[in-house]
């Protein structure tokens, strides 16, 4: 079972989903790391998908791609941003991965003919994965977020893994429940009963939380902390208040003010390596968040916003955070407006509305719905000199728009829009055709980190300040090399390519023609961090600020 000496912290949700387990996990990792410990953050998704790559972003949120190319839950992005470092694929676990591996081992007779069952085989596979992640990261402490909410059938095996690890090494394992305390408007009082019931449900699995982090609109008062402690067998000082706040980046600082790191380390029988957490750079960043000197207005024209009567900005969470990091670094507060590209097609919005924004981003996506609206927007942006940043599909559509309206290829298209078009300026990668023919969709795109060589004298080269960069990809389609020369002849600049010049990675227009018109085949937002903003996003926001002036 769990390796003795390594410390494990399990974060489990209570009452309802979406209350911030991922931010709690990331923040705990942040403050423990600030105390000098090597920390490993692991996300458990209990669904049967093998990875997050095939899920609809309007239901699940963004797919975050790791450096290795594994498609994961958006919480992995929060982990990397809060730790300010890349994480390996072993830090992401789904039920699909676990069950697939157990079944493959059974087919290979690795269980010596024994009956293969959920307990012990599935549970032990989970424990092995947690231990492997700790070993690969060389960490002293693992913080493991178990997705879902206590009471879900899907996550029972993962909670059972936490239980047995605690049973074998009680001094090395902690459990933290992140629960929600509602304040019904007609009652006017914070209620603890849902949290009490959630903890009793967890107790029925043989697990007792060591800490309760209470999410609520307001600060939890001492009376309610005492009630949770008394009714749920938790020490009163281990009931931590986590009220709604302006910025998620305040959470580590709030936890540190409440001495959560000290309480956790004491419970794990560890000492603080530093008398005070080294959060100087983090505090400096948060100060910029709260004290901007100017404002920049940016429109995000996407297609994954519609979910009933609500707007799901989580589909583009890394893009949003990347904009924030660059804006804050420049002393500006970003005000974002979500615009569905469908609105330009059905007449709900006039295209001229884009002129009031300081800049426009067209992020990634798949399929042909909403594309006519995006092409219309890109044409207007280019002609009206509005700073433009296209990401992945946003770059591809910028190439299509340029081919149609500047090169004069009236039926230019991407194969994704119209496979029968005469001029497929964006076409599928040759190696992808066989995969699609065989219906091999999951995990088969160009994924993960690839190098790009940057051309001298371009916006991209100036922004990065170096010749070769490595960024993360997630796509099947590329600029068709047959059209590169023609597009260059009419002014489009391919400022970044693969080292062998075969793949076009960045397009732009010269500053003499446009203040900022640039698109990337990769996703620079995936490597943007609070303490290390993306150079291209920063260059884009600078152009937006100039327009605002």
N, C-alpha and C positions, 0 to 999 in steps of 0.2 A: 504493500500500500504506500501511502505518502512517505516520501523520503524524510527521515527525522532530521530536524534542524532547519529545514526550509520552512518559511512561514507562508500560510495561505489565508487569505481573507475572501470570503464569499459574500457577494452583494445580491440580495434577493428582494423582489418587489412585493408589496402588499397593497390590497384594496383595489388599485386600478393601474393600468399601464400608462406610459407616457408622462410619468411624474419626475423623471430625471435620474434614473439609475445610472445611465451612461455618464452623465456629468458628475455625479457623486463618485463613481468609480475613477474617472479621470482625475478628479480633484484630490482624492485620497492618494492616488499615485503621485500626483504633483507635489503634495506636501511631504510625503515620505521620502521622495527623491530629494527634496530640498533639505532634508535632514541627513543626507549622505548615504542613503540606502539605494541599492540597485533594485529597481522595481519592474515587475513584469505585469502588464495588463492583458487579460484574456476575456474575450466576449463569447458567450454561449448563446447560440440561436437554436431554440428547441424544435424548429420546423424540420420537415423531412427533405427539404431542398438540400442538395449537396453544397451549394454556395448561393450567394444572393444575386447572381448574374441574370437569372431568368425571371425575376420578379418585377411586377409592374411598379414603377416609382410612385404612382399616385396612391398606391396602397401601402407600400413598404418604405417609401422614402428613397433617398439616394443610394446607389451602389458605390461603395468606396473601394477603389482598387489599390492593393498593396504594391510595394515595390516588386515583389515576386510575380505579380499578375493575378493573384487570387482576388476574386470579387467578393466583397464582404459587406456587412452591415455598416451603416453610417457611424455607429458608435466607435468603430475602429479609427475613423477619422478624428473624432474627438480625443481618443487616446493619444494618437500621434501628435496632435496639436498641443495637448496639455503636457506631454512628456518632452516635446521638441525633439523627437527622434523617430526613425523608421521602425516598424515592428514586423517581425517575420510571420509567415503564414500559419505557423504552429499556434499562434495566439488567437486563432479564430476556429471555433468548433460548432458544427451543426449536428443535429440528430441524424441527418442524412449521411454525413461523413462517418459517424460512429457505426450506424447500422450497416452501411455498405462495407466497411472494413471487416466487421464481425462476420458478415455473410461470406465475404471473399475468403476469410481465414477458415471458415467452416468448409467451404468447397475445396480448399486445399488440404483438408484433413489435419489442420493445425491444432484441433481440440481433441485429438486422439480418440475420436469416435464417441466422445461424450455428447449428451443431449445439450444443445446450445440454448441458453435461456437468458432472459433479461437480467436476472441476478443468478450468478455473478458476472456473466460474460459482458453484457452491455455496460454494466456499472464499472467493471474493471477496465474496459476499453476507455471509458471516460477518464478514470483516474490516471491511466497511463498517458493520456494526452495532456492532462494538466502537468504531470511530472516532466514530460518531454519538453513542453513549452518552458518550464522553469530551467531545465538543463541547458537548452539551446540559448536562452537569454543570459545564462549565468547569473541569474538574479538571486537576491536574498529573500525577497517578498513577492508573492504573486497575489494580485487582486483580480478576482474572477467574477464577472457579472453574469448571472444566470438570467437569461431573457424571459419575458413573460411575467406572470403574477402567480403567487402561491395559490394553489387550488387548480391551476391548469393541469390537464393530464400530460401535456407535452413535456413539461420540465421536471417531472417526478424523478426520472432516473438521474438527472444531474444533481438534484437535491439529495438523493440517496447517496451519490458519490461524495458529496460534502459531508453527509452524516458519518459514513464509514471512515473517511479520512480523519474526522474529529475523534471518532471512537478509538482509533489506533494511536493518534498523537494529539491528545487534548490540549497540550500547551502550545501547539504549532498552528492551530486552526481557529479562526474567528468567523462568526456569521453576523452580517449586518443586514437588517431589514430596512428598506426605504419604503415608507408607507405614507399614505395621504390622509390628512385630517381635514375634513370638510367644514365649512362654516355656512350652513344653509341660510340664505338671506332672510327667510321668514322666521328663523329660529334665533339668529343673531348670536350664536354661541358655537365655539369650536367643539366638535364631537370626536371623542376618542374610541367609541365603540367599534367602528369598522376596523381600526388598527388592532384593537384587542382581539377581534374575531380572526383577523388575518394571522396574528401570532399564534393563536390556538390552532389554526389550520396547519401552520408550520410545525407546531409541537406534535401534531398527530403523525407527522412524518419522522418523528424522532429527532427533530432539530430545534434547539432553543437559541434565539438570537442573543448575541452578546451586546449589540448596540441596536438602537432604533433611531433612524434619521427621519424626522417627521417633516414632510413637505406640506406646506399650507400657504394660504394667502398672507397670513400674519405670523408673527413670532409666537411660538408655543410658550404659554406662561408656565410658571412653576407648579401651579395646581394641577394642570393637565400632564405635565411631565411626571409628577408624583403619582397620578392615577395610572398612567401607563406602567410605571415602575412597579407599583403595588399589584396591579392586576395581571401583569405579564412576566413577573419574575426577572426584571431587568433593573440594574442599578440606576438610580435617578440621574447620576452624572453621565450615564451612558445613553440618555435620551437627548438627542441633539436636534435643535431647531434649524430648519432650512426653509425660511420663508421665501416668497417670490421676491426677486431682485431685478434690477435694471439690466445687469449683464451677467452671463454665465461665468465670465472670467473673474468675477468677485468671489465665487464659491470657495476656491482654495484659501483665499485670505480670510473669509468669514470662518471657515473651519479652523484655521490656525489661531484666530482670535479666541475661539472656543476650546482651544487646546485639544482638538480631536486627534492630532498626530501623537501628542503625548499620551493620551488615554489609550490609543491603539497600541503604541509601542509598549506601554506598561502591561496591557493585557496579554501581549505576545512575549512578555518577559525580555524585552529588548530595551537598550538604553538609547537616548538621543546621541547621535554621533556629533552633532553640533548643538551648542547651547540654544541657538536660535536658528530657525529655518532660513536658508539662503534664498530669499524671495525678492531680492533687490530688483532684478530685471523684470520680474513679473509685476511688481508693484509699479514700476515705471510705466509698463505697458498699460496697466489698468488706469493709471492717472490720465493717460492720453485718451482712454475710452471716455472718461467722465468730464474731461475739460478740453473739448475741441475748440479751435479758434475760428473755424469756418465750416461751411456746409457744402456738400456736393450732392446733386440729384441725378440718380442713375436709374434708367429703365431696364428691366430684364424681360426680354421678349421670348417667352418659352411656350411649351405646349403641354406641360405636366402640372398645371395649376388646378385643374378642375377636379374636385372631389365632392359631389353634391353641392351644397350651398356654401362650401368653405374653400379657402385657398391653401393648398399644401405646398408651402415654400420649402419643406424638407426635401423635396425632390432635387433641389439645387443647393443644399446646405453648405457644401464646400465652396461653391461659387460665392455665396453670400458672405461666408467667413473670410474668404480671400479678399473680397472687396473691403471688408471692415479693417483687416490687418493693414492693408496698404493705405487706406484713408486715414486711419488713426496715426500711422507712422508719419503722415504728412500734416498732422494737426487738424484733420477734417472729420466731420461727422457725415457718414453716408446715409442719405435718405433714398431707400429703394422703392420702386413702384413695379408691381408685377403686372405684366400685360400678356394676356393670352393671344397668341398669334392668330387664333381663330377669329378674334374680334375684328381684325383687319379684313377678314374674308366675308364675314356676315354683315358688315356695316355697323357694328356696335361702336366702333371707334374710327375716327378719321386718321389717316396716316400722318397728316400734318401735326397731330398731337405730339409726335416725337421731337419736334423742334424745340419744345420747352425744356427738354432734359439736357443735362450737361454731357451725357454720354449714354450709350446703349450697349448692352451685352446680349448676344444670342448664344445661349448655352447648348450643350449637346442634346442628343435625342435619337430616336429611331422611328422609321416608318415615314409615310407620306402625308399623314394628316397634319394640318396646320402649316404645311410647307409653303403654300402659295402666299400666306400672310407674312411669313418670314422673308421670302424673296422680295415682296413688296416693300417691307420695312428696310431691308438692306439697300435697295436701290435708292430710297428716299434719304437714308443716312449718308450714303456715299455722295450723292449729288448735293446735299445740303451741308457737307463738311462737319457732320456731327461725329465726335469720337466714337469709334466702333471697335468692339472686341468680340471676335467670333471664336467659340470653343468647339473643337471637333466638328460636329454637324454644322455649327455656325461658321466655321472656316470653309467647309465644303460648299455650303450654300452661297457664300461670298464669291467663290470661284465660279459657280454656276451663274450667278447674277452678272458677274463681270463678262463671262463668255457670251451671255445673251445680249446685254445692252452695250458693251464696248467692243467686243470682238465681232459681234453681229451674227453669232450662231443662234438663231431664233428658237430652235428646239433643243438647245443644250440642256442637259439634265444629269442628275445622278441616277444610277441604276435603281436606287432605292425608290425614286419618284416614278420613273418610267423606263423600264428595261428595254422598251422598243424604240427609244429615242435615237435619232441618227447620230447625235454627238453626245456620247456619254463621257463628259469631261471628268466625272467622278465615277469610278468603276470599282467593282469588287476585286479584291486581291486574288491573284491566280490560285494561290494555295487554298483560298477559302471556297472556291467553287465546288470542289469535291466534297468538302465538309457539309455544305448546304444541301448538296444533292443527296447525301446520305442522312440528312436531318440531324447532323451533329452540331447542335446549337450551343449547349452549355459549356462554358470555359474554352471556347475555340477561337475567339477573336484575337486580334493583336492586343495582348494584355501586358501590363507591367512597364518596367523602365526600359527605355531605348535611348541611345545617344542621338543628338542632332548637331550637325556642323553649321555654324552661323557665318553668313556672308559679311565681309567688312563693309562699313559705311551704312549699315541698316539700323533701323530702330531696335530690332531684336538684339543685335550684337552690342549696341550701346547700352541697352537695358541690363543685359547679363554681364557685360564686361569681360567676356571670355569667348573663345572660339568654339568650344564643344560643351554642350550641356546634356544632362540626362533628365528626362521627364517621363511621366506615366501615361500609358495609352489604354484606350478601350474602344475599338472600332473594327469593322471589317472592310470598309471602303477607303480608297485612296484617290488622290489626283491622278488621272490617267496620263502617263508620261507622253502619250502621243500628242497631247495638246499643250504641253509645258512651253515649248518654244513659241507657239502662236500667241499664247497669253502674255509671255514676256515681251513679245514684239509690240504689244499694245499697252505696255506700261505696268503690268502686274509683276511684282517682285517676289521671287521665291527665296526668302532670306534665310530659311533653315531647311536643310535636307538631311537624309540619312548619310552617313559617311561615304557610302558607295554611290551617292547622288540618285539613287533609284526612287526613293520615296520623298515626297514633298511634305515637310513638317511645319513650316511657317510661311504665310503669305502676308504681304503688306503693300501699301502704296507709299511712295516717297513723301516726305513731309512737305515738299514744295507743292504737292498736289492735294494733300489732305492732312489735317493736324494729327490724326491717329486713325488709321484704318488697318487693322491687323487681325489675323486669325491663326490659330494653332491647331494642328491635327491632334496633338496631345492635350492633356488636361492639367495645366499648370496649377489649378486650384487645389489639386490633391497633395501638393507639397508645400502649400502656403501655411505658415505657422505664425502665432502671435508674436514670437520673438524673431522670426525670419520671414517677412512677407515675400510674396512672389514678385520677382523683378518686373515681369510683364504687367501684372495687375497694378503695380506701383506706377509704372510708366503710363498706363491707361488713365489712372486716377489723376495723375499730374496733368495730362491733356484735358481731362474733364474740368479741372480747376481753372485752367487757362481759359476755357470756353466760358465758364461761369463769370470770370472777371470781365 
